[in-house]
Amino acid sequence: MTYTEAKEAIESSDRATLESALAEFDEEIVLAAIACSINLSDIGEAYQGRHASDEDFAQQLCEDVGEIPKDFPAYIRIDWERTARNIMMDYSEDNGHYFRNL
């Protein structure tokens, strides 16, 4: 993200929205949201956390929503790279911070 893009994103929000976002989230998360074209007022709904990779994010997401049964057989392997590619169509990432596209 360029300085101009960040400035435009911040200017498109009102001061109260920016202050609210910065009060609730770290500056790094707010900057990542701006880079991912997330409206500052939507960060709370869109933010999915910080993860080391798309594959880690996809695995955590699938585990959190219960898509992987507790008794999943150990001999079955999930292709997390391919799963992540599919999941990332609905998500954005910047500097390890993941957001659901609203």
PyMOL commands that place a pseudoatom at each C-alpha (Angstrom):
pseudoatom trace, name=CA, resn=MET, resi=1, chain=A, elem=C, hetatm=0, pos=[0.000, 0.000, 0.000]
pseudoatom trace, name=CA, resn=THR, resi=2, chain=A, elem=C, hetatm=0, pos=[1.280, 3.409, -0.873]
pseudoatom trace, name=CA, resn=TYR, resi=3, chain=A, elem=C, hetatm=0, pos=[1.109, 6.457, 1.339]
pseudoatom trace, name=CA, resn=THR, resi=4, chain=A, elem=C, hetatm=0, pos=[-1.448, 7.971, -1.037]
pseudoatom trace, name=CA, resn=GLU, resi=5, chain=A, elem=C, hetatm=0, pos=[-3.712, 4.915, -0.815]
pseudoatom trace, name=CA, resn=ALA, resi=6, chain=A, elem=C, hetatm=0, pos=[-3.552, 4.959, 2.981]
pseudoatom trace, name=CA, resn=LYS, resi=7, chain=A, elem=C, hetatm=0, pos=[-4.251, 8.683, 3.077]
pseudoatom trace, name=CA, resn=GLU, resi=8, chain=A, elem=C, hetatm=0, pos=[-7.259, 8.308, 0.767]
pseudoatom trace, name=CA, resn=ALA, resi=9, chain=A, elem=C, hetatm=0, pos=[-8.660, 5.432, 2.839]
pseudoatom trace, name=CA, resn=ILE, resi=10, chain=A, elem=C, hetatm=0, pos=[-8.304, 7.402, 6.043]
pseudoatom trace, name=CA, resn=GLU, resi=11, chain=A, elem=C, hetatm=0, pos=[-9.799, 10.524, 4.487]
pseudoatom trace, name=CA, resn=SER, resi=12, chain=A, elem=C, hetatm=0, pos=[-12.809, 8.532, 3.236]
pseudoatom trace, name=CA, resn=SER, resi=13, chain=A, elem=C, hetatm=0, pos=[-13.682, 7.702, 6.863]
pseudoatom trace, name=CA, resn=ASP, resi=14, chain=A, elem=C, hetatm=0, pos=[-14.763, 10.193, 9.454]
pseudoatom trace, name=CA, resn=ARG, resi=15, chain=A, elem=C, hetatm=0, pos=[-12.502, 10.997, 12.370]
pseudoatom trace, name=CA, resn=ALA, resi=16, chain=A, elem=C, hetatm=0, pos=[-14.744, 9.241, 14.907]
pseudoatom trace, name=CA, resn=THR, resi=17, chain=A, elem=C, hetatm=0, pos=[-14.640, 5.982, 12.929]
pseudoatom trace, name=CA, resn=LEU, resi=18, chain=A, elem=C, hetatm=0, pos=[-10.856, 6.106, 12.693]
pseudoatom trace, name=CA, resn=GLU, resi=19, chain=A, elem=C, hetatm=0, pos=[-10.480, 6.886, 16.407]
pseudoatom trace, name=CA, resn=SER, resi=20, chain=A, elem=C, hetatm=0, pos=[-12.879, 4.062, 17.265]
pseudoatom trace, name=CA, resn=ALA, resi=21, chain=A, elem=C, hetatm=0, pos=[-10.955, 1.573, 15.112]
pseudoatom trace, name=CA, resn=LEU, resi=22, chain=A, elem=C, hetatm=0, pos=[-7.642, 2.609, 16.661]
pseudoatom trace, name=CA, resn=ALA, resi=23, chain=A, elem=C, hetatm=0, pos=[-9.105, 2.380, 20.174]
pseudoatom trace, name=CA, resn=GLU, resi=24, chain=A, elem=C, hetatm=0, pos=[-10.297, -1.179, 19.549]
pseudoatom trace, name=CA, resn=PHE, resi=25, chain=A, elem=C, hetatm=0, pos=[-7.488, -2.542, 17.347]
pseudoatom trace, name=CA, resn=ASP, resi=26, chain=A, elem=C, hetatm=0, pos=[-3.730, -2.164, 17.082]
pseudoatom trace, name=CA, resn=GLU, resi=27, chain=A, elem=C, hetatm=0, pos=[-2.459, 0.273, 14.480]
pseudoatom trace, name=CA, resn=GLU, resi=28, chain=A, elem=C, hetatm=0, pos=[-0.984, -2.672, 12.535]
pseudoatom trace, name=CA, resn=ILE, resi=29, chain=A, elem=C, hetatm=0, pos=[-4.437, -4.281, 12.204]
pseudoatom trace, name=CA, resn=VAL, resi=30, chain=A, elem=C, hetatm=0, pos=[-6.012, -1.004, 11.088]
pseudoatom trace, name=CA, resn=LEU, resi=31, chain=A, elem=C, hetatm=0, pos=[-3.302, -0.508, 8.464]
pseudoatom trace, name=CA, resn=ALA, resi=32, chain=A, elem=C, hetatm=0, pos=[-3.763, -4.107, 7.264]
pseudoatom trace, name=CA, resn=ALA, resi=33, chain=A, elem=C, hetatm=0, pos=[-7.516, -3.524, 6.997]
pseudoatom trace, name=CA, resn=ILE, resi=34, chain=A, elem=C, hetatm=0, pos=[-6.912, -0.410, 4.915]
pseudoatom trace, name=CA, resn=ALA, resi=35, chain=A, elem=C, hetatm=0, pos=[-4.522, -2.374, 2.669]
pseudoatom trace, name=CA, resn=CYS, resi=36, chain=A, elem=C, hetatm=0, pos=[-7.236, -5.030, 2.213]
pseudoatom trace, name=CA, resn=SER, resi=37, chain=A, elem=C, hetatm=0, pos=[-9.860, -2.373, 1.360]
pseudoatom trace, name=CA, resn=ILE, resi=38, chain=A, elem=C, hetatm=0, pos=[-11.882, -3.106, 4.500]
pseudoatom trace, name=CA, resn=ASN, resi=39, chain=A, elem=C, hetatm=0, pos=[-14.029, -0.213, 5.723]
pseudoatom trace, name=CA, resn=LEU, resi=40, chain=A, elem=C, hetatm=0, pos=[-12.771, 0.949, 9.100]
pseudoatom trace, name=CA, resn=SER, resi=41, chain=A, elem=C, hetatm=0, pos=[-16.254, 0.543, 10.568]
pseudoatom trace, name=CA, resn=ASP, resi=42, chain=A, elem=C, hetatm=0, pos=[-16.276, -3.134, 9.465]
pseudoatom trace, name=CA, resn=ILE, resi=43, chain=A, elem=C, hetatm=0, pos=[-12.953, -4.246, 10.987]
pseudoatom trace, name=CA, resn=GLY, resi=44, chain=A, elem=C, hetatm=0, pos=[-14.605, -5.890, 13.986]
pseudoatom trace, name=CA, resn=GLU, resi=45, chain=A, elem=C, hetatm=0, pos=[-16.843, -8.013, 11.784]
pseudoatom trace, name=CA, resn=ALA, resi=46, chain=A, elem=C, hetatm=0, pos=[-14.235, -8.786, 9.140]
pseudoatom trace, name=CA, resn=TYR, resi=47, chain=A, elem=C, hetatm=0, pos=[-11.092, -9.431, 11.200]
pseudoatom trace, name=CA, resn=GLN, resi=48, chain=A, elem=C, hetatm=0, pos=[-10.195, -13.118, 11.501]
pseudoatom trace, name=CA, resn=GLY, resi=49, chain=A, elem=C, hetatm=0, pos=[-6.888, -12.894, 13.367]
pseudoatom trace, name=CA, resn=ARG, resi=50, chain=A, elem=C, hetatm=0, pos=[-3.218, -13.248, 12.599]
pseudoatom trace, name=CA, resn=HIS, resi=51, chain=A, elem=C, hetatm=0, pos=[-1.835, -16.421, 11.032]
pseudoatom trace, name=CA, resn=ALA, resi=52, chain=A, elem=C, hetatm=0, pos=[1.548, -17.530, 9.722]
pseudoatom trace, name=CA, resn=SER, resi=53, chain=A, elem=C, hetatm=0, pos=[0.237, -18.576, 6.304]
pseudoatom trace, name=CA, resn=ASP, resi=54, chain=A, elem=C, hetatm=0, pos=[-2.874, -19.061, 4.207]
pseudoatom trace, name=CA, resn=GLU, resi=55, chain=A, elem=C, hetatm=0, pos=[-2.659, -22.788, 4.948]
pseudoatom trace, name=CA, resn=ASP, resi=56, chain=A, elem=C, hetatm=0, pos=[-2.573, -22.193, 8.717]
pseudoatom trace, name=CA, resn=PHE, resi=57, chain=A, elem=C, hetatm=0, pos=[-5.509, -19.813, 8.408]
pseudoatom trace, name=CA, resn=ALA, resi=58, chain=A, elem=C, hetatm=0, pos=[-7.537, -22.317, 6.362]
pseudoatom trace, name=CA, resn=GLN, resi=59, chain=A, elem=C, hetatm=0, pos=[-6.868, -25.125, 8.818]
pseudoatom trace, name=CA, resn=GLN, resi=60, chain=A, elem=C, hetatm=0, pos=[-7.777, -22.981, 11.838]
pseudoatom trace, name=CA, resn=LEU, resi=61, chain=A, elem=C, hetatm=0, pos=[-10.932, -21.739, 10.129]
pseudoatom trace, name=CA, resn=CYS, resi=62, chain=A, elem=C, hetatm=0, pos=[-12.061, -25.268, 9.244]
pseudoatom trace, name=CA, resn=GLU, resi=63, chain=A, elem=C, hetatm=0, pos=[-11.366, -26.484, 12.776]
pseudoatom trace, name=CA, resn=ASP, resi=64, chain=A, elem=C, hetatm=0, pos=[-13.191, -23.510, 14.328]
pseudoatom trace, name=CA, resn=VAL, resi=65, chain=A, elem=C, hetatm=0, pos=[-16.370, -24.001, 12.288]
pseudoatom trace, name=CA, resn=GLY, resi=66, chain=A, elem=C, hetatm=0, pos=[-16.402, -27.751, 12.877]
pseudoatom trace, name=CA, resn=GLU, resi=67, chain=A, elem=C, hetatm=0, pos=[-15.727, -28.862, 9.314]
pseudoatom trace, name=CA, resn=ILE, resi=68, chain=A, elem=C, hetatm=0, pos=[-13.163, -31.393, 10.498]
pseudoatom trace, name=CA, resn=PRO, resi=69, chain=A, elem=C, hetatm=0, pos=[-14.743, -34.066, 12.707]
pseudoatom trace, name=CA, resn=LYS, resi=70, chain=A, elem=C, hetatm=0, pos=[-13.061, -34.948, 16.000]
pseudoatom trace, name=CA, resn=ASP, resi=71, chain=A, elem=C, hetatm=0, pos=[-12.776, -38.575, 14.894]
pseudoatom trace, name=CA, resn=PHE, resi=72, chain=A, elem=C, hetatm=0, pos=[-11.206, -37.711, 11.508]
pseudoatom trace, name=CA, resn=PRO, resi=73, chain=A, elem=C, hetatm=0, pos=[-9.048, -40.679, 10.466]
pseudoatom trace, name=CA, resn=ALA, resi=74, chain=A, elem=C, hetatm=0, pos=[-5.309, -40.032, 10.728]
pseudoatom trace, name=CA, resn=TYR, resi=75, chain=A, elem=C, hetatm=0, pos=[-4.631, -41.775, 7.406]
pseudoatom trace, name=CA, resn=ILE, resi=76, chain=A, elem=C, hetatm=0, pos=[-6.614, -39.165, 5.471]
pseudoatom trace, name=CA, resn=ARG, resi=77, chain=A, elem=C, hetatm=0, pos=[-4.594, -36.078, 4.589]
pseudoatom trace, name=CA, resn=ILE, resi=78, chain=A, elem=C, hetatm=0, pos=[-6.096, -32.703, 3.721]
pseudoatom trace, name=CA, resn=ASP, resi=79, chain=A, elem=C, hetatm=0, pos=[-4.436, -30.667, 0.997]
pseudoatom trace, name=CA, resn=TRP, resi=80, chain=A, elem=C, hetatm=0, pos=[-4.270, -27.410, 2.954]
pseudoatom trace, name=CA, resn=GLU, resi=81, chain=A, elem=C, hetatm=0, pos=[-2.579, -25.554, 0.105]
pseudoatom trace, name=CA, resn=ARG, resi=82, chain=A, elem=C, hetatm=0, pos=[-5.490, -26.205, -2.256]
pseudoatom trace, name=CA, resn=THR, resi=83, chain=A, elem=C, hetatm=0, pos=[-8.043, -25.661, 0.504]
pseudoatom trace, name=CA, resn=ALA, resi=84, chain=A, elem=C, hetatm=0, pos=[-6.423, -22.311, 1.313]
pseudoatom trace, name=CA, resn=ARG, resi=85, chain=A, elem=C, hetatm=0, pos=[-6.528, -21.237, -2.346]
pseudoatom trace, name=CA, resn=ASN, resi=86, chain=A, elem=C, hetatm=0, pos=[-10.278, -21.900, -2.405]
pseudoatom trace, name=CA, resn=ILE, resi=87, chain=A, elem=C, hetatm=0, pos=[-10.980, -20.248, 0.945]
pseudoatom trace, name=CA, resn=MET, resi=88, chain=A, elem=C, hetatm=0, pos=[-8.913, -17.158, 0.138]
pseudoatom trace, name=CA, resn=MET, resi=89, chain=A, elem=C, hetatm=0, pos=[-11.387, -16.209, -2.586]
pseudoatom trace, name=CA, resn=ASP, resi=90, chain=A, elem=C, hetatm=0, pos=[-13.565, -14.911, 0.268]
pseudoatom trace, name=CA, resn=TYR, resi=91, chain=A, elem=C, hetatm=0, pos=[-10.788, -13.477, 2.430]
pseudoatom trace, name=CA, resn=SER, resi=92, chain=A, elem=C, hetatm=0, pos=[-7.989, -10.920, 2.211]
pseudoatom trace, name=CA, resn=GLU, resi=93, chain=A, elem=C, hetatm=0, pos=[-4.624, -10.896, 3.947]
pseudoatom trace, name=CA, resn=ASP, resi=94, chain=A, elem=C, hetatm=0, pos=[-2.011, -8.271, 4.677]
pseudoatom trace, name=CA, resn=ASN, resi=95, chain=A, elem=C, hetatm=0, pos=[1.087, -8.797, 6.837]
pseudoatom trace, name=CA, resn=GLY, resi=96, chain=A, elem=C, hetatm=0, pos=[-0.398, -11.968, 8.333]
pseudoatom trace, name=CA, resn=HIS, resi=97, chain=A, elem=C, hetatm=0, pos=[-3.723, -10.344, 9.255]
pseudoatom trace, name=CA, resn=TYR, resi=98, chain=A, elem=C, hetatm=0, pos=[-6.786, -11.989, 7.739]
pseudoatom trace, name=CA, resn=PHE, resi=99, chain=A, elem=C, hetatm=0, pos=[-10.117, -10.358, 6.938]
pseudoatom trace, name=CA, resn=ARG, resi=100, chain=A, elem=C, hetatm=0, pos=[-13.375, -11.730, 5.573]
pseudoatom trace, name=CA, resn=ASN, resi=101, chain=A, elem=C, hetatm=0, pos=[-14.421, -9.817, 2.462]
pseudoatom trace, name=CA, resn=LEU, resi=102, chain=A, elem=C, hetatm=0, pos=[-17.751, -8.209, 3.254]
for i in range(1, 102): cmd.bond("trace and resi %d" % i, "trace and resi %d" % (i + 1))
show_as sticks, trace
zoom trace
